[in-house]
Amino acid sequence: MSAALLIDLILWGSVAAVGFIAYRKGPMVMTTSLREGGVDFIRIVPRIALGVIGSGYIAAVIPQEVITGWLGPDSGWLGVATAVVAGAATPGGPVVGFSIGAVALKAGGGPPQVLAYVIAWALFAFQRLLLWEIPFMPARFVWFRAAVSIPFPFVAAAIAMAIHKP
């Protein structure tokens, strides 16, 4: 059994288990949760499709030499630093961040560099700090959180370089 199939089975099993729990709480809970989940599904699927299709366009438009030059396996620590800056500068949600990471891998980006990009995007995307975190938490806390997160993409890239994976 492939890992993807196993993950799918676990996710669908989890959904079925939570659905059963909702059903046990009453038909109204089940109906309401199914309706809300369905509406979320209908709203999110087009965004995911746009992100995946858009990443295909990005892969076609950006010359492979650019990706391999800046983020390729031979770019070393300069490529990792470039990836961290690019990750922090990338706006958008997971569809954008992960799609760009997938495009970089397909186009010849080095796994440590792409790992650093995705981790930097996930930990301290600048627009997310400004638009989401600072409005909800004290700015001093947000900047401190971002500052202490800076080493993580570099550490992850170093580990990937040391074990020659993924």
Backbone as numpy.savetxt, mean C-alpha at the origin, in Angstrom:
# Nx Ny Nz CAx CAy CAz Cx Cy Cz
-1.83 -26.11 -2.49 -2.68 -24.93 -2.49 -1.79 -23.69 -2.49
-2.12 -22.77 -3.35 -1.32 -21.55 -3.44 -1.62 -20.62 -2.27
-0.68 -19.74 -2.00 -0.86 -18.79 -0.90 -2.04 -17.86 -1.18
-2.21 -17.45 -2.44 -3.32 -16.55 -2.78 -4.66 -17.22 -2.52
-4.79 -18.49 -2.88 -6.03 -19.22 -2.64 -6.29 -19.37 -1.15
-5.24 -19.67 -0.40 -5.39 -19.80 1.06 -5.85 -18.49 1.69
-5.26 -17.39 1.26 -5.67 -16.08 1.77 -7.12 -15.80 1.42
-7.51 -16.09 0.17 -8.90 -15.89 -0.24 -9.85 -16.72 0.62
-9.51 -17.97 0.86 -10.36 -18.83 1.69 -10.48 -18.30 3.11
-9.38 -17.83 3.67 -9.41 -17.27 5.03 -10.28 -16.02 5.06
-10.13 -15.15 4.07 -10.93 -13.93 4.04 -12.42 -14.23 3.89
-12.77 -15.12 2.94 -14.18 -15.47 2.75 -14.73 -16.20 3.99
-13.92 -17.03 4.62 -14.35 -17.68 5.86 -14.61 -16.67 6.96
-13.75 -15.66 7.05 -13.94 -14.60 8.04 -15.22 -13.83 7.79
-15.48 -13.52 6.52 -16.71 -12.81 6.17 -17.93 -13.66 6.53
-17.87 -14.94 6.22 -18.99 -15.84 6.54 -19.20 -15.92 8.06
-18.11 -15.99 8.81 -18.23 -16.08 10.28 -18.84 -14.81 10.85
-18.38 -13.65 10.39 -18.94 -12.39 10.89 -20.39 -12.23 10.44
-20.69 -12.67 9.22 -22.08 -12.65 8.74 -22.98 -13.52 9.60
-22.48 -14.68 9.99 -23.25 -15.56 10.86 -23.49 -14.90 12.22
-22.48 -14.24 12.75 -22.63 -13.53 14.03 -23.67 -12.43 13.89
-23.65 -11.70 12.78 -24.64 -10.64 12.55 -26.04 -11.25 12.44
-26.15 -12.37 11.77 -27.44 -13.05 11.64 -27.98 -13.47 13.01
-27.09 -13.94 13.87 -27.49 -14.38 15.21 -27.98 -13.21 16.07
-27.49 -12.01 15.76 -27.94 -10.82 16.50 -29.31 -10.37 16.05
-29.74 -10.83 14.90 -31.08 -10.50 14.43 -31.10 -10.21 12.95
-32.24 -10.45 12.31 -32.35 -10.21 10.86 -32.10 -8.76 10.48
-32.49 -7.83 11.35 -32.29 -6.41 11.05 -30.80 -6.08 11.02
-30.04 -6.62 11.95 -28.59 -6.38 11.98 -27.96 -6.96 10.71
-28.39 -8.16 10.35 -27.86 -8.81 9.15 -28.20 -7.98 7.90
-29.43 -7.54 7.77 -29.86 -6.77 6.60 -29.13 -5.45 6.52
-29.04 -4.74 7.64 -28.38 -3.44 7.66 -26.90 -3.57 7.32
-26.23 -4.54 7.93 -24.80 -4.70 7.67 -24.55 -5.14 6.23
-25.39 -5.99 5.69 -25.25 -6.42 4.30 -25.45 -5.24 3.35
-26.44 -4.40 3.64 -26.70 -3.23 2.80 -25.52 -2.25 2.86
-25.03 -1.96 4.07 -23.91 -1.02 4.20 -22.64 -1.57 3.54
-22.40 -2.86 3.72 -21.24 -3.47 3.07 -21.37 -3.45 1.56
-22.58 -3.69 1.06 -22.80 -3.66 -0.38 -22.58 -2.27 -0.97
-23.04 -1.26 -0.26 -22.84 0.13 -0.72 -21.35 0.45 -0.74
-20.62 0.07 0.32 -19.18 0.30 0.34 -18.50 -0.42 -0.81
-18.91 -1.65 -1.07 -18.34 -2.43 -2.17 -18.55 -1.72 -3.50
-19.76 -1.24 -3.74 -20.07 -0.57 -5.00 -19.27 0.73 -5.14
-19.00 1.41 -4.03 -18.24 2.65 -4.09 -16.75 2.41 -4.26
-16.23 1.32 -3.71 -14.79 1.09 -3.72 -14.30 0.39 -4.99
-15.09 -0.53 -5.53 -14.63 -1.30 -6.69 -14.22 -0.41 -7.87
-14.98 0.62 -8.24 -14.51 1.46 -9.35 -13.16 2.13 -9.05
-12.94 2.51 -7.80 -11.66 3.14 -7.45 -10.51 2.15 -7.57
-10.74 0.93 -7.14 -9.71 -0.09 -7.26 -9.42 -0.36 -8.73
-10.47 -0.47 -9.52 -10.30 -0.71 -10.96 -9.51 0.43 -11.60
-9.85 1.66 -11.26 -9.12 2.81 -11.82 -7.65 2.77 -11.42
-7.39 2.44 -10.17 -6.00 2.38 -9.71 -5.21 1.30 -10.42
-5.80 0.14 -10.58 -5.09 -0.96 -11.24 -4.89 -0.65 -12.72
-5.92 -0.16 -13.39 -5.79 0.20 -14.81 -4.81 1.36 -14.96
-4.91 2.34 -14.06 -3.97 3.47 -14.10 -2.54 3.03 -13.90
-2.31 2.04 -13.03 -0.94 1.56 -12.83 -0.42 0.89 -14.10
-1.32 0.25 -14.85 -0.92 -0.31 -16.14 -0.49 0.78 -17.10
-1.21 1.89 -17.10 -0.83 3.03 -17.95 0.52 3.60 -17.50
0.69 3.71 -16.19 1.96 4.22 -15.68 3.10 3.33 -16.15
2.89 2.02 -16.07 3.93 1.08 -16.51 4.25 1.25 -17.98
3.23 1.54 -18.78 3.44 1.70 -20.22 4.10 3.03 -20.56
3.84 4.07 -19.77 4.33 5.41 -20.08 5.75 5.64 -19.58
6.05 5.17 -18.38 7.38 5.41 -17.82 8.37 4.44 -18.47
9.40 4.97 -19.08 10.40 4.08 -19.70 11.05 3.18 -18.64
11.27 1.93 -19.01 11.85 0.97 -18.09 13.23 1.42 -17.61
13.96 2.12 -18.47 15.29 2.60 -18.09 15.24 3.57 -16.93
14.15 4.35 -16.86 13.99 5.31 -15.75 13.83 4.55 -14.44
12.96 3.54 -14.44 12.72 2.75 -13.23 13.99 2.02 -12.82
14.63 1.32 -13.77 15.83 0.56 -13.42 16.99 1.47 -13.03
17.04 2.66 -13.62 18.10 3.60 -13.27 17.94 4.17 -11.87
16.72 4.57 -11.52 16.49 5.20 -10.23 16.20 4.21 -9.11
15.48 3.14 -9.44 15.05 2.20 -8.40 15.48 0.77 -8.68
16.34 0.57 -9.64 16.77 -0.77 -10.01 17.62 -1.42 -8.94
17.85 -2.73 -9.08 18.64 -3.46 -8.09 20.06 -2.92 -7.94
20.58 -2.29 -9.00 21.94 -1.76 -8.94 22.00 -0.32 -8.43
20.84 0.26 -8.09 20.83 1.66 -7.64 21.28 1.80 -6.18
21.32 0.70 -5.46 21.85 0.70 -4.09 21.12 1.64 -3.15
21.90 2.25 -2.26 21.31 3.11 -1.23 20.77 4.41 -1.78
21.32 4.89 -2.90 20.75 6.07 -3.54 19.34 5.75 -4.04
19.16 4.56 -4.59 17.84 4.12 -5.02 16.88 3.97 -3.86
17.38 3.48 -2.73 16.54 3.37 -1.54 16.12 4.76 -1.06
17.07 5.69 -1.00 16.75 7.05 -0.57 15.76 7.71 -1.53
15.95 7.50 -2.83 15.02 8.03 -3.83 13.63 7.44 -3.62
13.57 6.13 -3.35 12.30 5.46 -3.13 11.60 6.00 -1.89
12.36 6.28 -0.83 11.77 6.81 0.40 11.17 8.18 0.14
11.88 9.04 -0.56 11.36 10.37 -0.88 10.12 10.25 -1.77
10.19 9.37 -2.77 9.04 9.18 -3.67 7.84 8.64 -2.90
8.07 7.70 -1.98 6.98 7.16 -1.19 6.33 8.22 -0.32
7.15 9.05 0.30 6.61 10.11 1.15 5.86 11.15 0.32
6.24 11.32 -0.93 5.61 12.33 -1.80 4.39 11.81 -2.56
4.15 10.50 -2.52 3.05 9.93 -3.29 1.72 10.17 -2.61
0.81 10.88 -3.26 -0.51 11.08 -2.68 -1.41 9.88 -2.99
-2.48 9.76 -2.25 -3.47 8.73 -2.56 -3.45 7.59 -1.57
-4.44 6.74 -1.76 -4.62 5.61 -0.88 -3.88 4.37 -1.35
-4.25 3.23 -0.80 -3.56 1.97 -1.11 -3.60 1.60 -2.58
-4.67 1.93 -3.28 -4.74 1.59 -4.69 -3.62 2.29 -5.45
-3.32 3.50 -5.08 -2.26 4.25 -5.75 -0.89 3.76 -5.30
-0.66 3.72 -4.00 0.66 3.35 -3.47 1.09 1.95 -3.86
0.22 0.98 -3.67 0.58 -0.40 -4.00 0.67 -0.61 -5.51
-0.18 0.06 -6.27 -0.12 -0.07 -7.73 1.19 0.47 -8.26
1.64 1.59 -7.76 2.91 2.15 -8.21 4.06 1.22 -7.80
3.98 0.65 -6.61 4.99 -0.32 -6.19 5.02 -1.53 -7.11
3.84 -2.04 -7.47 3.76 -3.19 -8.38 4.32 -2.84 -9.75
4.01 -1.65 -10.23 4.54 -1.20 -11.52 6.06 -1.13 -11.47
6.60 -0.60 -10.38 8.05 -0.49 -10.26 8.71 -1.87 -10.27
8.10 -2.82 -9.58 8.66 -4.19 -9.60 8.61 -4.79 -11.00
7.47 -4.63 -11.68 7.32 -5.18 -13.03 8.29 -4.54 -14.01
8.59 -3.26 -13.79 9.45 -2.53 -14.71 10.94 -2.72 -14.40
11.26 -3.51 -13.39 12.67 -3.78 -13.10 13.20 -3.11 -11.86
12.33 -2.56 -11.02 12.78 -1.98 -9.77 13.30 -3.06 -8.84
14.29 -2.71 -8.06 14.86 -3.67 -7.12 13.91 -3.89 -5.94
13.76 -5.13 -5.49 12.88 -5.38 -4.34 13.20 -4.53 -3.10
14.48 -4.34 -2.71 14.72 -3.48 -1.53 14.25 -2.04 -1.75
14.44 -1.54 -2.97 14.04 -0.17 -3.27 12.51 -0.04 -3.26
11.83 -0.99 -3.85 10.37 -0.94 -3.89 9.80 -1.15 -2.48
10.43 -2.01 -1.71 10.02 -2.20 -0.32 10.14 -0.89 0.45
11.24 -0.19 0.26 11.42 1.11 0.93 10.36 2.11 0.48
10.02 2.10 -0.82 8.98 3.00 -1.33 7.64 2.73 -0.64
7.23 1.47 -0.63 5.92 1.13 -0.07 5.87 1.43 1.42
6.93 1.13 2.14 6.94 1.40 3.58 6.93 2.90 3.85
7.70 3.66 3.09 7.70 5.12 3.26 6.32 5.69 2.96
5.70 5.20 1.88 4.35 5.66 1.54 3.38 5.34 2.69
3.47 4.14 3.22 2.54 3.72 4.26 2.77 4.46 5.58
4.00 4.79 5.88 4.29 5.40 7.18 4.20 6.92 7.20
4.63 7.56 6.14 4.64 9.03 6.20 4.41 9.72 4.87
3.37 9.32 4.17 2.98 10.08 2.97 2.62 11.50 3.42
3.30 12.46 2.86 3.19 13.85 3.32 1.76 14.37 3.28
1.04 14.09 2.19 -0.33 14.60 2.09 -1.23 13.99 3.17
-0.99 12.73 3.53 -1.81 12.11 4.57 -1.53 12.74 5.93
-0.27 13.09 6.16 0.06 13.78 7.41 -0.71 15.09 7.52
-0.72 15.84 6.42 -1.35 17.16 6.44 -2.88 17.10 6.43
-3.44 16.19 5.63 -4.90 16.18 5.45 -5.65 15.32 6.45
-4.99 14.31 7.00 -5.70 13.39 7.89 -5.17 13.38 9.31
-3.86 13.28 9.46 -3.34 13.10 10.81 -3.35 14.39 11.63
-2.83 15.47 11.08 -2.76 16.72 11.85 -4.15 17.24 12.23
-5.17 17.13 11.38 -6.49 17.58 11.83 -7.07 16.76 13.00
-6.60 15.54 13.15 -7.16 14.69 14.21 -6.27 14.56 15.44
-4.98 14.81 15.29 -4.06 14.67 16.41 -3.19 15.92 16.50
-2.58 16.14 17.65 -1.71 17.32 17.75 -0.56 17.24 16.74
-0.27 18.37 16.11 0.77 18.41 15.06 2.11 17.94 15.60
2.42 18.32 16.81 3.71 17.92 17.40 3.82 16.40 17.47
2.74 15.74 17.85 2.72 14.28 17.91 2.89 13.68 16.52
2.19 14.22 15.53 2.25 13.70 14.16 3.67 13.83 13.61
4.30 14.98 13.78 5.66 15.16 13.26 6.64 14.25 14.00
6.43 14.05 15.29 7.29 13.13 16.05 7.11 11.71 15.52
5.87 11.29 15.30 5.59 9.95 14.78 6.26 9.75 13.43
6.15 10.75 12.58 6.77 10.65 11.25 8.29 10.59 11.38
8.85 11.40 12.25 10.31 11.43 12.41 10.86 10.10 12.92
10.19 9.50 13.90 10.70 8.22 14.41 10.45 7.08 13.43
9.59 7.30 12.43 9.32 6.28 11.41 10.35 6.30 10.28
11.13 7.36 10.18 12.06 7.51 9.05 13.02 6.32 8.90
13.57 5.76 9.95 14.52 4.64 9.75 13.89 3.35 9.19
12.60 3.15 9.37 12.01 1.86 9.03 12.15 1.46 7.56
11.92 2.34 6.59 12.12 1.91 5.20 13.57 1.52 4.92
14.50 2.23 5.54 15.92 1.92 5.35 16.30 0.59 5.99
15.76 0.34 7.17 16.03 -0.94 7.85 15.45 -2.10 7.05
14.23 -1.94 6.56 13.61 -2.99 5.75 14.41 -3.24 4.48
14.89 -2.19 3.82 15.69 -2.35 2.61 17.00 -3.04 2.94
17.61 -2.69 4.07 18.87 -3.32 4.47 18.66 -4.81 4.72
17.59 -5.16 5.36 17.30 -6.59 5.60 17.07 -7.30 4.28
16.31 -6.69 3.38 16.07 -7.31 2.07 17.37 -7.46 1.29
18.25 -6.48 1.38 19.55 -6.59 0.70 20.39 -7.70 1.33
20.34 -7.82 2.65 21.17 -8.81 3.35 20.73 -10.24 3.05
19.44 -10.46 2.94 18.97 -11.83 2.70 18.68 -12.09 1.23
18.91 -11.08 0.39 18.71 -11.20 -1.06 17.29 -11.63 -1.41
16.34 -11.08 -0.68 14.93 -11.38 -0.93 14.17 -10.08 -0.79
12.97 -9.95 -1.14 12.06 -10.99 -1.60 12.28 -11.32 -3.05
